[in-house]
Amino acid sequence: MKYDFIVIGAGISGITSAITLAQNGYHVALLEKTNRTAPLMRGFSRRGVHFDTGFHYTGGLGTGEPLDIFLRYLGVSDRITSFPFNEDGFDLFSCENPGFEFRFPTGYERIQEKLCEAFPDERAAIRSYLAQVRTTCATIPYLNLDLDIDPTGALQRVLGQTVRETLDPLTGNVLLKSLLSMHSLLYGVSCEEVSFAQHSAIVGNYYESVRGIRGGGLSLARAFDTRLAELGVDVLCNSEVTGISTGPGGVLSGVQLADGDSLDCRAAIATIHPRYVLDLVPEGSFRPAYRKRLGNLEDTVSAFVCFATSKKPIPALAGANRFLIPDPESIYQLDNRPIGKAPLYVSAAYRDGDIEPHGFIGICPALFSETAPWESSRFGNRPPEYRQFKEQALARMQDQIERVFPDLAGNIQSIEGSTPLTIRDFCSTPLGGLYGVKHMVGQFNPHPATRMPGLFLAGQAVVAPGVMGAIISGFLACGTILGHDLMKKELKACC
Ligand SMILES: Cc1cc2nc3c(=O)[nH]c(=O)nc-3n(C[C@H](O)[C@H](O)[C@H](O)COP(=O)(O)OP(=O)(O)OC[C@H]3O[C@@H](n4cnc5c(N)ncnc54)[C@H](O)[C@@H]3O)c2cc1C
């Protein structure tokens, strides 16, 4: 069967692309190598507690805000229930040395007020930082629907100053700089490497409003499944794409699947890690310089992640995350601190229907090289030395969490973990990068249009990690195909 479009990978960006194209009347197939759509969103359960694996919270989902508009456009907003995080403190920054805590409230004005209370001598720096985040956010394609979309817009986010270069002239207060940089844990790039524009595009939405989704990422995945079915998209799971076929002039003509089947199409959007796209295209279809650029892309840091259930409810985590920061400098060094001395992000896990969490997820940045001795092993078949290493890593994470969170000491009922190897296999990133390609100043930013006619890219590598970044990447790819003016008009109709 010949499709108008094939979308490779059914993560959030692939689903967004498939829905957008189908809503515009095209015949679309969505191909996913695992046995279900949006595997990263679905999480898993232990002892009745649901653990999210790729979604804890988001910015920009308040009524009329960008993500709310996007989900309405995609036909899923009535199928999910979102809830506000604690407006007086959606994220709690806990620095151990020196001891200092700060609760991030929602809303620019309230953030400014609280920051100025905590750092009365830094009022000018705080005002300037927040004003710059706000202004920069308004220059991001699709976040601002009134903006003319420059087709190279994505690229500009790897230009300009880093966050550190922006903050250093504003203030010498190390604690304040660390606090304003702590959300780098949400995108896995240190403030010494990420551009201020990229940082603003992500944190600016959280500064406006912060929400979770009842039932977590799983509810969002299910809502998307219903919408895909409604639109008649052919969703083919267990369908790993192993090659891309071309016709005359090197134009994309279809894809080959791992089971030997092939499917024809007019064009395709690949939402997988760009380095894996190189394995799919025929030899010579990309010029060497482009191939090298994609092949050399550096990834974000990897992580150890723990999933724990608690004997007692953990009210302190209801609607609020913790950023455990051993010392202010640690936030600059996401990739060279051992567990215990590295920053750690802790988020809640809930039993179905509960308001107070009964578990938590801890994420600690780590390097893939820590698990390199076992890199040839696969999930479910790792050697005993690896399992021992993992136990030790988990014990160190638990120590750090209990040190800062004494309420939890003695109350952890069960704890499991994943390592950079697990993340490599689960997130399909070559070296376990938690958020795929690193968006850092100076690194090539893959663009939706590729050097192969008919092949387009979307996914967190193109715009930014996060549900918002993945959705915008789908819009950018579809806008490149259908016209950005059409996309903006359709989106504006949902405002
Ligand atoms: C631990 C963790 C916590 C996170 N927390 C949050 C959060 O709180 N809020 C937030 O907004 N974001 C969060 N994120 C980020 C967010 O989950 C991702 O940025 C987003 O889901 C990426 O979507 P994507 O479509 O770009 O990529 P993916 O979800 O990786 O989609 C790519 C898909 O392609 C499939 N695939 C790969 N190769 C092939 C092939 N050859 N053929 C067919 N299919 C293939 C993969 O199986 C995958 O399903 C988190 C991520 C992680 C890892």
The ligand as an SDF file (V2000), in Angstrom:
LIG
                    3D

 53 58  0  0  0  0  0  0  0  0999 V2000
   13.5790   10.0400   32.8910 C   0  0  0  0  0  0  0  0  0  0  0  0
   12.9000   11.0760   32.0180 C   0  0  0  0  0  0  0  0  0  0  0  0
   12.0340   11.9800   32.5960 C   0  0  0  0  0  0  0  0  0  0  0  0
   11.3980   12.9560   31.7960 C   0  0  0  0  0  0  0  0  0  0  0  0
   10.5310   13.8200   32.3940 N   0  0  0  0  0  0  0  0  0  0  0  0
    9.8650   14.7170   31.6190 C   0  0  0  0  0  0  0  0  0  0  0  0
    8.8950   15.5940   32.1930 C   0  0  0  0  0  0  0  0  0  0  0  0
    8.6350   15.5780   33.4030 O   0  0  0  0  0  0  0  0  0  0  0  0
    8.2460   16.4640   31.3730 N   0  0  0  0  0  0  0  0  0  0  0  0
    8.4870   16.5250   30.0450 C   0  0  0  0  0  0  0  0  0  0  0  0
    7.8490   17.3320   29.3420 O   0  0  0  0  0  0  0  0  0  0  0  0
    9.4010   15.7100   29.4720 N   0  0  0  0  0  0  0  0  0  0  0  0
   10.1000   14.8180   30.2210 C   0  0  0  0  0  0  0  0  0  0  0  0
   11.0240   13.9940   29.6490 N   0  0  0  0  0  0  0  0  0  0  0  0
   11.3910   14.1740   28.2380 C   0  0  0  0  0  0  0  0  0  0  0  0
   10.3720   13.5920   27.2730 C   0  0  0  0  0  0  0  0  0  0  0  0
    9.9240   12.3390   27.7350 O   0  0  0  0  0  0  0  0  0  0  0  0
   11.0350   13.4120   25.9030 C   0  0  0  0  0  0  0  0  0  0  0  0
   11.7450   14.5750   25.5360 O   0  0  0  0  0  0  0  0  0  0  0  0
   10.0310   13.1170   24.7970 C   0  0  0  0  0  0  0  0  0  0  0  0
    9.1650   12.0790   25.1870 O   0  0  0  0  0  0  0  0  0  0  0  0
   10.7750   12.7220   23.5240 C   0  0  0  0  0  0  0  0  0  0  0  0
    9.8580   12.4080   22.5070 O   0  0  0  0  0  0  0  0  0  0  0  0
   10.3670   12.0560   21.0520 P   0  0  0  0  0  0  0  0  0  0  0  0
    9.1870   11.7700   20.2420 O   0  0  0  0  0  0  0  0  0  0  0  0
   11.3070   13.0990   20.5710 O   0  0  0  0  0  0  0  0  0  0  0  0
   11.2960   10.7550   21.2350 O   0  0  0  0  0  0  0  0  0  0  0  0
   10.9460    9.2710   21.6710 P   0  0  0  0  0  0  0  0  0  0  0  0
    9.8910    9.2130   22.6970 O   0  0  0  0  0  0  0  0  0  0  0  0
   12.2560    8.6360   21.9930 O   0  0  0  0  0  0  0  0  0  0  0  0
   10.3540    8.6280   20.3330 O   0  0  0  0  0  0  0  0  0  0  0  0
   11.0890    7.9460   19.3690 C   0  0  0  0  0  0  0  0  0  0  0  0
   10.3960    6.6180   19.1220 C   0  0  0  0  0  0  0  0  0  0  0  0
   11.0260    5.9680   18.0160 O   0  0  0  0  0  0  0  0  0  0  0  0
   11.0500    4.5770   18.2540 C   0  0  0  0  0  0  0  0  0  0  0  0
   12.0860    4.0400   17.3730 N   0  0  0  0  0  0  0  0  0  0  0  0
   13.4280    4.1390   17.5140 C   0  0  0  0  0  0  0  0  0  0  0  0
   14.0400    3.5690   16.4510 N   0  0  0  0  0  0  0  0  0  0  0  0
   13.0560    3.1140   15.6320 C   0  0  0  0  0  0  0  0  0  0  0  0
   13.0530    2.4570   14.3750 C   0  0  0  0  0  0  0  0  0  0  0  0
   14.2010    2.1510   13.7440 N   0  0  0  0  0  0  0  0  0  0  0  0
   11.8550    2.1330   13.8150 N   0  0  0  0  0  0  0  0  0  0  0  0
   10.6860    2.4420   14.4230 C   0  0  0  0  0  0  0  0  0  0  0  0
   10.6420    3.0660   15.6200 N   0  0  0  0  0  0  0  0  0  0  0  0
   11.8070    3.4090   16.2050 C   0  0  0  0  0  0  0  0  0  0  0  0
   11.3550    4.4970   19.7390 C   0  0  0  0  0  0  0  0  0  0  0  0
   11.0010    3.2460   20.2770 O   0  0  0  0  0  0  0  0  0  0  0  0
   10.5200    5.6560   20.2910 C   0  0  0  0  0  0  0  0  0  0  0  0
    9.2290    5.2350   20.6690 O   0  0  0  0  0  0  0  0  0  0  0  0
   11.6570   13.0070   30.4080 C   0  0  0  0  0  0  0  0  0  0  0  0
   12.5120   12.0760   29.8260 C   0  0  0  0  0  0  0  0  0  0  0  0
   13.1420   11.1160   30.6070 C   0  0  0  0  0  0  0  0  0  0  0  0
   14.0530   10.1200   29.9580 C   0  0  0  0  0  0  0  0  0  0  0  0
  1  2  1  0
  2  3  1  0
  2 52  2  0
  3  4  2  0
  4  5  1  0
  4 50  1  0
  5  6  2  0
  6  7  1  0
  6 13  1  0
  7  8  2  0
  7  9  1  0
  9 10  1  0
 10 11  2  0
 10 12  1  0
 12 13  2  0
 13 14  1  0
 14 15  1  0
 14 50  1  0
 15 16  1  0
 16 17  1  0
 16 18  1  0
 18 19  1  0
 18 20  1  0
 20 21  1  0
 20 22  1  0
 22 23  1  0
 23 24  1  0
 24 25  2  0
 24 26  1  0
 24 27  1  0
 27 28  1  0
 28 29  2  0
 28 30  1  0
 28 31  1  0
 31 32  1  0
 32 33  1  0
 33 34  1  0
 33 48  1  0
 34 35  1  0
 35 36  1  0
 35 46  1  0
 36 37  1  0
 36 45  1  0
 37 38  2  0
 38 39  1  0
 39 40  1  0
 39 45  2  0
 40 41  1  0
 40 42  2  0
 42 43  1  0
 43 44  2  0
 44 45  1  0
 46 47  1  0
 46 48  1  0
 48 49  1  0
 50 51  2  0
 51 52  1  0
 52 53  1  0
M  END
$$$$
